Amino acid sequence: MYMYLIGRAAIYINGRDEKNIYVHLKLWRYPETKHPKLGVQPFGPEASAYTKKRLEGQEITLEFDVQERDQYGRLLAYVWIDNELYNEELLAKGLARVAVFPPNTKYVDEFKKIQEQARKSEKGIWSIENYAQEKGYNTDAVKNQSSSNQKDIQSANSCEGKIKGNQNSKIYHVPTGAHYNQTMNNVIWFCTEKDAQEAGYKKAKN
């Protein structure tokens, strides 16, 4: 991700007044929002909106690693807001992944630990199985998950009128049960009692 710093306020680097510059935040990437081929990727808009909200109008400090600029002349930096390293924030929220580009590896171990916590919690990009990968973002994983979710919905609809589950109480009712025809919120349908039990539901007492 490249953070475009609009030159309303000057940025001074080594005594030079630099305006309208790009800052490439080191050691991570978040999903694309304007890529000519990839288009808008899941969680890209969320990460972009969060970055704008968090950094716009703020006084920040840029910390450089081994390299100050990339081959295009764009700054390579870690961004600090007071005593907080912003690069870590998006990793913790699951809105970015670690991307290592030697020799700029100062915080790589710390970043990977934060990323692992987000992954285990299935936050953001980690909520889609096989989406965030070492070399980028796998949009096919998103399509596969959407297809799988659609199949689940179709399967549930095909069982309508059979075993009736209450998602709040985790209780299921059979057609002959006393409360089967009662109106309830958060209904989920199962084809068999076994399906309901495997999903963690218990049979109503009457």
GUVEXTI-353429 format. One record per residue (C-alpha): x, y, z; residue number from 1. Coordinates in Angstrom, 2 decimals, padded with zeros to 5 digits. Example, Ala and Ser with C-alpha at 12.3 -4.5 7.8 and 13.67 -1.06 7.14 Angstrom:
<nodes>
+---------+---------+---------+-----+
|      xx |      yy |      zz |  nr |
+---------+---------+---------+-----+
|  012.30 | -004.50 |  007.80 |   1 |
|  013.67 | -001.06 |  007.14 |   2 |
+---------+---------+---------+-----+
</nodes>
This chain:
<nodes>
+---------+---------+---------+-----+
|      xx |      yy |      zz |  nr |
+---------+---------+---------+-----+
|  000.00 |  000.00 |  000.00 |   1 |
|  001.23 |  003.48 | -000.79 |   2 |
|  000.10 |  006.31 |  001.43 |   3 |
| -000.17 |  009.52 | -000.57 |   4 |
|  000.74 |  012.48 |  001.58 |   5 |
| -000.82 |  015.56 |  000.00 |   6 |
|  001.47 |  018.55 |  000.15 |   7 |
| -000.71 |  020.93 |  002.13 |   8 |
|  001.91 |  020.67 |  004.85 |   9 |
|  005.58 |  020.34 |  004.09 |  10 |
|  007.56 |  017.24 |  005.00 |  11 |
|  011.20 |  017.89 |  005.75 |  12 |
|  013.70 |  015.10 |  005.14 |  13 |
|  017.37 |  015.78 |  005.61 |  14 |
|  016.73 |  019.48 |  005.35 |  15 |
|  014.74 |  019.20 |  002.10 |  16 |
|  011.17 |  020.36 |  001.75 |  17 |
|  009.27 |  017.50 |  000.05 |  18 |
|  005.68 |  017.73 | -001.08 |  19 |
|  003.18 |  015.45 | -002.82 |  20 |
|  005.14 |  012.32 | -002.04 |  21 |
|  004.33 |  008.65 | -001.66 |  22 |
|  005.31 |  006.77 |  001.46 |  23 |
|  005.55 |  003.00 |  001.16 |  24 |
|  004.89 |  001.51 |  004.59 |  25 |
|  007.51 | -001.14 |  005.17 |  26 |
|  007.09 | -004.83 |  005.83 |  27 |
|  003.42 | -005.18 |  004.97 |  28 |
|  000.87 | -005.10 |  002.20 |  29 |
| -002.86 | -004.69 |  002.32 |  30 |
| -005.32 | -005.68 | -000.42 |  31 |
| -005.57 | -003.58 | -003.56 |  32 |
| -008.25 | -000.96 | -004.14 |  33 |
| -007.28 |  000.54 | -007.53 |  34 |
| -005.07 | -002.05 | -009.21 |  35 |
| -005.55 | -002.01 | -013.03 |  36 |
| -005.69 | -005.82 | -013.21 |  37 |
| -006.68 | -006.98 | -009.72 |  38 |
| -009.29 | -004.29 | -009.14 |  39 |
| -010.77 | -004.00 | -005.66 |  40 |
| -009.82 | -006.87 | -003.37 |  41 |
| -011.67 | -007.89 | -000.17 |  42 |
| -010.73 | -005.73 |  002.84 |  43 |
| -008.82 | -003.29 |  000.62 |  44 |
| -011.44 | -000.51 |  001.00 |  45 |
| -011.64 | -001.15 |  004.76 |  46 |
| -007.88 | -000.85 |  005.15 |  47 |
| -007.74 |  002.26 |  002.98 |  48 |
| -010.60 |  003.94 |  004.87 |  49 |
| -009.02 |  003.08 |  008.22 |  50 |
| -005.67 |  004.51 |  007.10 |  51 |
| -007.25 |  007.75 |  005.97 |  52 |
| -009.25 |  008.11 |  009.18 |  53 |
| -006.29 |  007.27 |  011.39 |  54 |
| -003.58 |  009.34 |  009.69 |  55 |
| -005.28 |  012.25 |  007.97 |  56 |
| -004.37 |  015.49 |  009.71 |  57 |
| -002.05 |  013.74 |  012.16 |  58 |
|  001.54 |  014.61 |  012.88 |  59 |
|  003.55 |  011.51 |  012.10 |  60 |
|  007.15 |  010.43 |  012.36 |  61 |
|  008.81 |  008.44 |  009.57 |  62 |
|  011.44 |  005.91 |  010.59 |  63 |
|  013.76 |  004.56 |  007.91 |  64 |
|  015.45 |  001.19 |  007.73 |  65 |
|  018.42 |  000.27 |  005.57 |  66 |
|  016.93 |  001.81 |  002.42 |  67 |
|  015.31 |  005.24 |  002.42 |  68 |
|  013.73 |  005.01 | -001.05 |  69 |
|  012.64 |  002.44 | -003.60 |  70 |
|  013.65 |  002.36 | -007.26 |  71 |
|  010.93 |  004.88 | -008.11 |  72 |
|  012.13 |  007.42 | -005.55 |  73 |
|  009.28 |  006.74 | -003.12 |  74 |
|  010.05 |  006.85 |  000.56 |  75 |
|  010.25 |  003.54 |  002.44 |  76 |
|  009.31 |  004.07 |  006.06 |  77 |
|  007.75 |  002.90 |  009.28 |  78 |
|  005.08 |  005.36 |  010.42 |  79 |
|  004.82 |  006.39 |  014.05 |  80 |
|  001.92 |  008.26 |  015.65 |  81 |
|  003.24 |  009.44 |  019.00 |  82 |
|  004.65 |  006.21 |  020.45 |  83 |
|  002.53 |  003.83 |  018.38 |  84 |
|  003.84 |  002.11 |  015.26 |  85 |
|  001.05 |  002.37 |  012.72 |  86 |
|  002.38 | -000.50 |  010.63 |  87 |
|  001.44 | -002.79 |  013.52 |  88 |
| -002.13 | -001.51 |  013.77 |  89 |
| -003.34 | -002.84 |  010.45 |  90 |
| -001.62 | -006.17 |  011.05 |  91 |
| -003.38 | -006.48 |  014.41 |  92 |
| -006.75 | -005.67 |  012.84 |  93 |
| -006.28 | -008.20 |  010.06 |  94 |
| -006.26 | -005.51 |  007.39 |  95 |
| -002.74 | -006.22 |  006.13 |  96 |
| -000.20 | -009.03 |  005.92 |  97 |
|  003.55 | -009.14 |  006.47 |  98 |
|  005.61 | -008.77 |  003.30 |  99 |
|  009.38 | -009.08 |  003.72 | 100 |
|  011.71 | -007.20 |  001.39 | 101 |
|  015.35 | -007.45 |  002.53 | 102 |
|  017.36 | -005.63 |  003.66 | 103 |
|  014.53 | -003.69 |  005.34 | 104 |
|  013.65 | -006.20 |  008.06 | 105 |
|  014.03 | -004.33 |  011.35 | 106 |
|  010.63 | -005.24 |  012.82 | 107 |
|  009.90 | -008.42 |  010.88 | 108 |
|  009.85 | -010.78 |  013.89 | 109 |
|  007.56 | -008.50 |  015.87 | 110 |
|  005.25 | -008.01 |  012.89 | 111 |
|  004.97 | -011.75 |  012.30 | 112 |
|  003.91 | -012.33 |  015.92 | 113 |
|  001.17 | -009.73 |  015.61 | 114 |
|  000.05 | -011.20 |  012.31 | 115 |
| -000.14 | -014.68 |  013.81 | 116 |
| -002.45 | -013.42 |  016.56 | 117 |
| -004.74 | -011.85 |  013.96 | 118 |
| -004.66 | -015.06 |  011.90 | 119 |
| -005.63 | -017.23 |  014.88 | 120 |
| -008.48 | -014.84 |  015.67 | 121 |
| -009.57 | -014.94 |  012.00 | 122 |
| -009.67 | -011.17 |  011.78 | 123 |
| -010.16 | -009.37 |  008.49 | 124 |
| -008.19 | -010.95 |  005.66 | 125 |
| -007.72 | -014.08 |  007.78 | 126 |
| -011.48 | -014.70 |  007.92 | 127 |
| -011.32 | -016.01 |  004.34 | 128 |
| -009.54 | -019.35 |  004.14 | 129 |
| -006.43 | -019.31 |  001.90 | 130 |
| -007.01 | -015.66 |  000.91 | 131 |
| -003.92 | -014.02 |  002.45 | 132 |
| -000.80 | -015.77 |  001.20 | 133 |
|  002.93 | -015.15 |  001.29 | 134 |
|  003.04 | -013.86 | -002.28 | 135 |
| -000.18 | -011.89 | -002.26 | 136 |
| -003.94 | -012.24 | -002.03 | 137 |
| -005.73 | -015.19 | -003.59 | 138 |
| -009.01 | -013.89 | -004.98 | 139 |
| -009.98 | -017.40 | -006.08 | 140 |
| -010.30 | -018.28 | -002.39 | 141 |
| -012.94 | -015.58 | -002.06 | 142 |
| -014.88 | -016.99 | -005.01 | 143 |
| -014.66 | -020.50 | -003.59 | 144 |
| -015.90 | -019.39 | -000.19 | 145 |
| -018.79 | -017.48 | -001.75 | 146 |
| -019.71 | -020.55 | -003.76 | 147 |
| -019.51 | -022.73 | -000.64 | 148 |
| -021.69 | -020.30 |  001.34 | 149 |
| -024.25 | -020.28 | -001.46 | 150 |
| -024.35 | -024.09 | -001.42 | 151 |
| -024.91 | -024.03 |  002.35 | 152 |
| -027.81 | -021.64 |  001.90 | 153 |
| -029.32 | -023.78 | -000.83 | 154 |
| -028.88 | -026.87 |  001.33 | 155 |
| -030.57 | -025.20 |  004.29 | 156 |
| -033.47 | -024.05 |  002.13 | 157 |
| -033.97 | -027.58 |  000.84 | 158 |
| -034.46 | -028.77 |  004.42 | 159 |
| -037.12 | -026.19 |  005.25 | 160 |
| -040.12 | -027.76 |  006.95 | 161 |
| -038.11 | -030.58 |  008.50 | 162 |
| -035.97 | -030.09 |  011.63 | 163 |
| -036.36 | -026.56 |  012.98 | 164 |
| -033.48 | -025.08 |  014.96 | 165 |
| -033.30 | -021.94 |  017.08 | 166 |
| -029.90 | -020.30 |  016.60 | 167 |
| -030.25 | -018.37 |  019.85 | 168 |
| -031.00 | -021.30 |  022.18 | 169 |
| -029.29 | -024.00 |  020.10 | 170 |
| -032.43 | -026.13 |  020.53 | 171 |
| -034.04 | -028.01 |  017.65 | 172 |
| -037.68 | -029.04 |  017.25 | 173 |
| -039.15 | -031.97 |  015.33 | 174 |
| -042.47 | -031.61 |  013.42 | 175 |
| -044.36 | -033.54 |  016.10 | 176 |
| -043.01 | -031.35 |  018.90 | 177 |
| -045.28 | -029.09 |  020.98 | 178 |
| -043.42 | -025.89 |  020.05 | 179 |
| -042.59 | -026.68 |  016.43 | 180 |
| -045.17 | -024.28 |  014.96 | 181 |
| -044.35 | -021.41 |  017.28 | 182 |
| -042.85 | -018.34 |  015.62 | 183 |
| -039.21 | -017.88 |  016.51 | 184 |
| -036.32 | -015.65 |  015.43 | 185 |
| -033.06 | -016.90 |  013.93 | 186 |
| -034.47 | -020.12 |  012.53 | 187 |
| -032.14 | -022.61 |  010.88 | 188 |
| -033.32 | -025.77 |  009.15 | 189 |
| -031.81 | -029.25 |  009.25 | 190 |
| -032.70 | -032.25 |  007.16 | 191 |
| -032.22 | -034.76 |  009.97 | 192 |
| -031.86 | -034.79 |  013.73 | 193 |
| -028.32 | -036.08 |  013.25 | 194 |
| -027.46 | -032.97 |  011.22 | 195 |
| -028.78 | -030.77 |  014.02 | 196 |
| -026.88 | -032.66 |  016.69 | 197 |
| -023.63 | -032.52 |  014.73 | 198 |
| -024.10 | -028.76 |  014.50 | 199 |
| -024.27 | -028.59 |  018.31 | 200 |
| -028.04 | -028.40 |  018.77 | 201 |
| -030.03 | -030.25 |  021.42 | 202 |
| -033.51 | -031.67 |  021.02 | 203 |
| -036.39 | -029.84 |  022.71 | 204 |
| -037.87 | -031.69 |  025.67 | 205 |
| -041.40 | -031.46 |  024.25 | 206 |
+---------+---------+---------+-----+
</nodes>
